[in-house]
Structure formats: C-alpha cells, structure tokens
Amino acid sequence: MKKSIILSIVLFAFAICIAQDSEGHLLKDRNTGCSIWFKHTFSEDSATWSGGCKNSFADGSGKMIGFTNGRQSSIYTGQMKNGKLHGKGKFCFDNNRKLEGNFSNGEPLFLNKKCLKHLQKNTITEIDSSEIYVGDYKLKQLYYHAIVPEGKSVGAIVLLPGTWETTEHLISSTRRLCELAYKNKLIVLALSINQRLTLTDQIVLIMNSMIGDAIHRYHIPPEKFIFGGWSMGGLFSLRYTELACEGSNKTIVKPIGVFSCDGPSDLENIYNMFQMKLKKHPDNSEAQYGIEELQKYCGGTPANASEKYKYYSCYSHSSEDGGNAKYLFQTPVRIYNDLDANWWMQNRGLDMYYMNGLDQTAMIQFLNDNGNKKAEFINAFQRGYRIDGNRHPHAWSIIEPLDCMKWILEIVK
C-alpha cells in the first residue's frame, strides 16, 4: 500500500495501538503567501503567520494562528524552519492543552538541555525503499536517534515507536525515562521503524544495522541491551527478544530484559478484533488497513495462514505451548497497560474484547505458570496521558519512569 493511501487513514488509537500519523499538510497564509506545515492529525484548514518567510515557507521567529471552519483553534508562538515548528516554541490549543519546549522538524522534542546537547541522529540509509518508516515528511531516510551520556556507557535501551509515531514524539513521550537513562550511563536508541504490523526478516535486518552501528560508534557492550516499545513497538520488542532467545541467529544482540507499553500480543485475535470493528462500523478505515496489512504479510487470514500469524505474534492463546512466548521463560519481561474499561466504553464505545489487556495478562500468566517469576503485568490504572495533556489509556505515560529505571538497572548491573 502506498504511503499516500496509508496516511489518509484517520486513526482512533484503539487497543491495537495504531498510534499517531505524523505526515501532514501545508496551509498557505493568503495575505503573505507563506506556507505552514500541520500534522495530519490536526484539524486546521487555514492559518496566518506573522514572522519571517524564506522560499515561501515560514522561517524564523513569529506567531501562527490556526483556524478550523473559520474558528480560531490554535496559536503557536516561537521558531519555524522550512514551514515547520523548529526550535523553542509554545503551541496552545482551544481545549486549553498546550505543548511548550523544543521542537524539531515539526515534532515536539522535549528533553533537558544536557540530553538535548548529547542527542545525535545517525542515518543508516538515505533511501527507505521498504517504506517501513513514515513521519519524516518528504525525507526517505532510515535512521536512529541516540542520547549518549558522557563517559563509558553501561548498556543501552532500545526504544521502538508505535505505528506512525515519530522518533521525536517517542523521545518527548519518554522524556523522563530518557533523562534517567542518561544520568545512569545508559545510551538510549530510538529506531525509525513505525510502519508494519509484523516484524518481518527485512525489518529485523534493518534493526540489526542500526544497533550494530550504535555498538561500533558508541562502544556499547552487546550483552547489555534492554528493549522496549509502545503499541506495535511493544510487540516488536518482545518478538525481537524471542528471536534472540530462540537461537535463530537472526538478531545481532540478545536483550537481557524487555518491556511492552500496551502492545498487542496475539495477531490472530487482533485480526478478529478488526473484523468485529468492521461489522460494527463498515467504514472503519483503521480496521480496513489492519486487515489488509495482516493479510498481505501473513499471506491470508488466520483461517488459512494460521502458522504465519502465530510466527509474527509474541504470544498465541490458541497454542498449548504459548507460541513464541515459550522462548521467554528465562527473560525479565514487563507488560504495561492502563486497564480503564470505563474510559474506552465512554469515549470509544469499545469493551474489553477490543483491548490488548486480555492477551497481555494471558501471556504473563503463561510465563508465570512456566516458572518465569520475573514476568510482570503492570496495571497502571488511569496513568495514561498524551504529551499534550489529554487523557488516553494508550500512551507512553503509563510507564512510571523511576520504577522502570530501577527495574532496568537491576537487570543491567
């Protein structure tokens, strides 16, 4: 499926976790002819810009006012570059929410000054021919961000974004965890992989390239890696760890601990959930996309391609041996969820059968039953908030940074 088609999908950030689409659209100030870029998830349909303009794009310091159906809906005061938020700024919305701090390439990039100074972007390839990353506007690069502490590192945390979440958004959403990692001599690697529902061999190879580059560049001990991710990034973190523990020789490192922030577990159940959504709402574009994506990479439906669905799942409820979860009997595992059923029913009209929590708890129970007492389900009830302050159970914030860092350090050290 082409990027242009995929990016037209309106996301609801349901239980499977399709996160945020970071492509967008340009709006031109009719008076000045200066263009401003808005994320696809923003509702603005017109805007004004009082500030510098370079090559017909907002550039430098100024003030942007966004409008939706003729009504003022947002105000941004700060710096722009090539029509996008870049530098210090404050973005206020009409629902009294705001984003304030540093921005990069149109995305919030919220870190303290010390971490920002030691944030590096390393490009692996200039051409993303596989289209496994979206959110970099017209760029086609595959890269990773690294937050590199001074001195010798004791290990690394690999963070994987959710579907269509940018690395900048990931870093901002995990700001406190990243800053604690820096303080404790742990390198943070945020990989630009956010557009698949299956961890294919191709994606594993690209992840290996990024991790291998970081090991060489920053002298990271390869035996000291922790993996974690949000949404589909959580599934990918678990699945990569399983491949490593299985002894498949497909991975470049073997993670010594892994955590998932409300990621799905069983793709057969996810497929069936999409089908349920389509019956309830035939025009549900998120469900349509999910079904098409799974059928494409699994080679059919769960009815005729069950083994592929099980291969790409980190846990299989229909398999007596738990599917790939059986490779995690010796590995510390954490799965986080904000099980606020009332929020989903009242705000999305969804019950628990549409949530990740059922499979997540089943997976942890399976690991516990098979002797892994280091496998934990963390119910972070009502902790979920997006970085703009909006309440949402499906969010990075359900991970309590200090507690998570304590868990990581116990494993690494």
C-alpha positions in Angstrom: 0.0 0.0 0.0 1.4 3.4 -0.9 2.2 6.0 1.8 -0.2 8.4 0.4 -3.1 6.0 0.9 -1.9 4.9 4.3 -1.6 8.4 5.5 -5.1 9.3 4.6 -6.4 6.9 7.3 -7.9 8.6 10.4 -6.6 6.9 13.5 -8.5 6.3 16.6 -5.6 4.9 18.6 -7.6 1.8 19.5 -6.4 -1.1 21.6 -4.1 -2.4 18.9 -2.4 0.6 19.2 -2.2 2.2 15.9 -0.5 5.4 17.2 -0.1 8.7 15.5 0.4 9.6 11.9 3.0 12.4 11.6 2.7 13.3 8.0 0.7 16.4 7.3 -0.5 19.1 5.0 0.7 22.6 4.1 -1.5 25.7 4.6 -0.7 29.0 2.9 -1.3 32.3 4.6 -3.4 34.1 2.0 -2.0 37.5 2.8 1.7 36.7 2.8 1.8 33.5 0.6 3.9 31.9 3.4 3.2 28.2 4.0 2.9 26.4 7.3 3.0 22.6 7.8 0.4 20.9 10.0 0.3 17.4 11.2 -2.3 15.2 9.6 -4.0 14.7 12.9 -4.6 18.5 13.2 -8.0 19.9 12.1 -6.8 23.3 10.9 -7.8 24.2 7.4 -6.4 27.8 7.3 -3.7 29.7 9.1 -1.9 33.1 9.4 1.8 33.7 10.0 3.4 36.9 11.3 7.1 36.3 11.1 9.9 35.5 8.7 9.4 33.8 5.4 12.0 32.0 3.3 11.4 30.4 -0.1 7.6 30.8 0.6 7.9 28.9 3.9 7.5 30.2 7.5 11.0 30.7 8.8 12.4 32.3 11.9 10.5 33.6 14.9 6.9 34.6 14.8 3.3 33.8 15.6 1.0 31.4 13.8 -2.8 31.3 14.3 -4.6 28.2 13.0 -8.3 28.1 12.1 -10.8 25.3 11.7 -14.0 26.1 9.8 -13.3 29.8 10.3 -12.9 29.5 14.1 -9.5 30.0 15.8 -8.3 26.6 17.0 -4.6 27.0 17.8 -1.8 29.5 18.4 1.9 28.8 18.1 4.5 31.4 19.2 8.1 30.5 18.5 10.6 29.4 15.9 10.0 27.9 12.5 12.2 26.3 9.8 11.0 25.4 6.3 7.4 25.9 7.4 7.7 23.5 10.3 8.0 24.0 14.1 11.7 24.0 14.8 13.4 25.4 17.9 11.8 26.9 21.0 8.1 27.5 21.0 4.7 27.2 22.6 1.7 25.6 20.9 -1.7 26.3 22.5 -5.0 24.6 21.5 -8.6 25.6 22.0 -9.1 22.8 24.6 -6.7 24.5 27.0 -4.0 22.0 26.2 -0.5 23.1 25.2 2.9 21.9 24.1 5.8 24.0 25.2 9.5 23.4 24.8 11.8 22.4 22.0 10.5 21.3 18.6 12.3 19.6 15.7 11.1 19.1 12.2 7.5 19.8 13.2 7.5 17.5 16.2 8.0 18.2 19.9 11.4 17.2 21.2 11.2 17.7 24.9 14.4 16.9 26.8 16.5 18.8 29.3 19.4 20.9 28.0 22.1 18.3 28.8 20.3 15.5 27.0 19.5 17.7 24.0 23.2 18.5 23.8 24.0 14.8 23.6 21.2 13.8 21.2 22.6 12.5 17.9 20.9 11.4 14.7 22.6 8.7 12.7 21.4 7.9 9.2 21.7 4.2 8.1 20.4 4.7 4.6 19.2 7.6 2.5 16.5 5.6 0.8 13.7 3.8 2.6 12.8 1.6 -0.3 10.8 -0.7 2.1 8.7 2.1 3.4 8.9 1.0 7.0 9.1 4.5 8.4 6.7 7.4 7.9 6.6 10.7 9.7 9.7 12.4 8.1 7.6 14.4 5.6 9.4 14.2 2.2 12.5 12.6 3.5 13.2 8.9 2.8 15.9 8.2 5.4 16.2 5.4 7.8 18.0 6.5 11.0 18.1 6.3 14.7 18.4 8.9 17.4 20.9 8.3 20.2 21.1 10.0 23.6 24.7 9.5 24.6 25.9 10.1 28.2 29.4 11.3 28.9 32.0 8.7 29.7 31.7 4.9 29.3 28.2 3.5 28.9 27.0 0.5 31.0 24.4 -0.6 28.4 21.6 0.6 26.1 17.9 0.9 26.0 16.4 0.4 22.5 13.0 2.1 22.2 10.6 1.3 19.3 7.8 3.7 18.3 4.2 2.8 17.8 2.6 2.7 14.4 3.3 6.0 12.6 4.8 7.5 15.8 8.0 9.5 15.0 11.2 9.1 16.9 10.9 12.7 18.1 7.5 12.0 19.5 8.8 8.9 21.2 11.6 10.8 22.8 9.3 13.5 24.0 6.8 10.9 25.4 9.6 9.1 27.3 11.4 12.2 28.3 11.9 11.4 32.0 12.9 7.8 31.3 15.5 9.1 28.7 16.9 11.6 31.2 17.2 8.9 33.9 19.0 6.7 31.4 21.4 9.5 30.6 22.1 10.0 34.3 22.8 6.3 34.8 25.2 5.9 31.8 22.7 4.1 29.6 22.5 5.0 26.0 19.0 5.4 24.5 18.5 4.3 20.9 15.2 5.4 19.2 14.8 3.5 15.9 12.9 4.9 12.9 10.7 1.9 12.4 6.9 2.6 12.6 5.0 1.2 9.7 4.3 -2.5 9.9 2.1 -4.8 12.0 4.5 -7.8 11.5 8.2 -8.0 12.4 9.5 -9.3 9.1 13.0 -10.6 8.5 13.6 -7.4 6.5 12.8 -5.2 9.5 15.0 -7.3 11.8 17.9 -6.8 9.4 17.4 -3.0 9.4 17.2 -3.1 13.2 20.4 -5.0 13.3 22.1 -2.4 11.1 21.0 0.4 13.4 22.0 -1.5 16.6 25.3 -2.7 15.0 26.2 0.9 14.0 25.5 2.1 17.6 27.6 -0.7 19.1 30.5 0.3 16.9 30.0 4.0 17.2 29.5 4.2 21.0 31.3 1.1 22.2 28.1 -0.3 23.8 28.6 -3.8 25.5 26.4 -6.0 23.3 25.4 -8.2 26.2 23.8 -5.2 28.0 20.7 -4.4 25.9 17.2 -3.7 27.1 14.4 -3.5 24.6 11.1 -1.7 24.9 8.3 -0.2 22.8 4.9 1.3 22.7 1.9 -0.2 20.8 3.2 -2.2 17.9 6.7 -1.2 19.0 5.9 -3.3 22.2 5.1 -6.3 20.1 8.3 -5.8 18.0 10.4 -5.5 21.2 9.0 -8.8 22.5 9.2 -10.6 19.2 12.9 -9.5 18.6 13.8 -10.8 22.0 12.1 -14.1 21.3 14.0 -14.5 18.1 17.2 -13.9 20.0 16.3 -16.3 22.8 15.2 -18.9 20.3 18.7 -19.0 18.9 17.6 -18.2 15.4 20.8 -16.3 14.6 18.6 -13.5 13.1 19.4 -10.9 15.7 22.6 -9.0 16.4 22.1 -8.9 20.2 20.2 -10.9 22.8 18.2 -8.5 25.0 18.6 -9.3 28.7 15.2 -7.6 29.5 12.2 -6.4 27.6 9.1 -4.3 28.2 5.9 -3.6 26.2 3.9 -0.4 26.7 0.4 -1.6 25.8 1.4 -3.6 22.8 -0.7 -6.3 21.2 0.4 -9.9 21.7 -1.7 -12.3 19.5 -2.2 -11.3 15.9 -4.9 -13.8 15.3 -7.0 -12.1 18.0 -6.1 -8.7 16.6 -7.3 -9.8 13.1 -10.6 -11.0 14.6 -10.9 -7.7 16.5 -10.6 -5.8 13.3 -13.3 -8.0 11.8 -15.6 -7.2 14.7 -14.9 -3.5 14.2 -15.9 -3.7 10.6 -19.1 -5.4 11.4 -19.9 -2.6 13.9 -18.6 0.2 11.7 -18.2 -0.9 8.0 -16.4 2.4 7.1 -13.8 2.0 9.9 -10.6 2.7 7.9 -8.3 1.6 10.8 -9.8 -1.8 10.7 -9.6 -2.0 6.9 -5.9 -1.0 7.0 -5.1 -3.6 9.7 -6.8 -6.4 7.8 -5.1 -5.6 4.6 -1.7 -5.3 6.2 -2.0 -8.6 8.1 -3.3 -10.4 5.1 -0.5 -9.1 2.9 2.4 -10.1 5.2 0.8 -13.2 6.7 -0.3 -14.5 3.3 -4.0 -14.7 4.1 -6.4 -14.9 7.0 -6.0 -16.7 10.3 -8.2 -19.4 8.9 -5.8 -20.3 6.0 -2.5 -18.9 7.3 -2.6 -19.6 11.0 1.1 -20.5 11.3 2.2 -17.2 9.9 0.0 -15.3 12.3 1.5 -17.3 15.2 5.0 -16.7 13.9 4.6 -13.0 14.0 2.8 -13.0 17.4 4.7 -12.8 20.6 2.1 -15.0 22.2 -0.5 -17.4 20.9 -3.5 -18.1 23.1 -4.7 -20.9 20.8 -1.3 -22.8 21.1 -0.8 -25.0 24.1 2.9 -24.1 24.2 2.1 -20.4 24.2 3.6 -19.9 20.7 6.8 -17.7 20.8 6.3 -16.8 24.4 7.9 -20.1 25.3 11.3 -18.6 24.4 11.0 -16.0 27.3 11.0 -18.4 30.2 14.4 -17.0 31.4 14.0 -13.4 30.5 12.7 -10.5 32.7 9.5 -9.2 31.0 7.2 -6.4 31.8 3.9 -5.5 30.1 2.2 -2.2 31.0 -1.4 -1.4 30.5 -3.9 1.2 31.8 -7.0 -1.1 32.1 -9.5 1.7 32.3 -12.5 -0.1 30.8 -14.9 2.8 31.5 -12.8 5.2 29.6 -12.9 3.0 26.5 -16.6 2.4 26.7 -17.5 6.1 27.3 -15.0 7.6 24.9 -14.7 5.0 22.1 -17.7 2.7 22.5 -15.4 -0.3 23.0 -15.5 -3.1 25.5 -12.6 -5.2 26.8 -12.7 -7.7 23.9 -11.2 -4.8 21.8 -8.4 -4.3 24.2 -4.8 -5.6 24.4 -5.2 -6.4 28.1 -6.8 -9.8 27.7 -3.9 -11.3 25.7 -1.3 -9.4 27.7 -2.5 -10.9 31.0 -2.8 -14.3 29.5 0.8 -14.1 28.2 2.2 -13.1 31.6 0.2 -15.8 33.4 1.5 -18.3 30.9 5.1 -17.2 31.7 4.5 -17.3 35.4 2.9 -20.8 35.2 6.1 -22.0 33.4 8.5 -20.7 36.1 9.2 -17.2 34.9 8.6 -15.2 38.1 10.4 -12.2 36.5 7.4 -11.7 34.1 5.1 -9.0 35.3 1.9 -7.4 34.3 1.8 -3.7 35.4 -1.7 -2.3 35.6 -1.1 1.4 35.5 -4.7 2.4 36.1 -5.5 5.9 35.0 -1.9 6.9 34.4 -2.4 7.3 30.6 -2.0 10.8 29.2 -0.6 12.0 25.9 2.1 14.7 25.8 -0.4 17.4 25.2 -2.1 16.6 28.5 -5.1 14.7 27.0 -6.3 11.7 29.0 -5.8 8.5 27.0 -5.0 5.0 28.4 -3.0 4.1 25.3 0.1 6.2 26.0 3.7 6.0 26.9 3.0 7.8 30.3 1.6 4.5 31.8 5.2 3.6 32.4 6.4 5.2 35.7 9.9 6.3 34.8 11.6 5.9 38.2 10.2 2.4 38.8 11.0 1.3 35.3 14.6 2.6 35.5 15.1 0.8 38.8 13.9 -2.4 37.1 16.3 -1.8 34.2 19.3 -1.1 36.4 18.7 -4.3 38.4 18.9 -6.2 35.2 21.9 -4.4 33.6 24.1 -4.1 36.7 
